[in-house]
Amino acid sequence: MTNIKVHASAPADLEGGLASLRGDCARMVPHWTVPERAAARPVSPSLIHGVSVPPASARLLDAMSEYGD
């Protein structure tokens, strides 16, 4: 089994506020990478199929209240 050691540059502040969260995010920025933007390719309508829902799930959803009732 591999023993992975994690070294934090700053202790975790679990009770911190927004300023602490923003500081944590600022420290993580160098670790984030922006993926290359991939152009969306159109999908042929012949490849789009319907959604099948199991009868039990359909009954469950049918029995749920509408939003806002």
Number of C-alpha atoms within 10 A of each C-alpha: 3 4 5 6 6 6 7 7 7 8 7 11 10 8 6 9 9 8 9 14 14 11 10 14 11 10 12 10 9 8 6 7 7 5 6 6 6 6 6 6 6 6 8 7 7 6 6 8 7 5 6 7 9 8 9 9 10 11 11 9 11 10 9 8 8 8 5 4 4
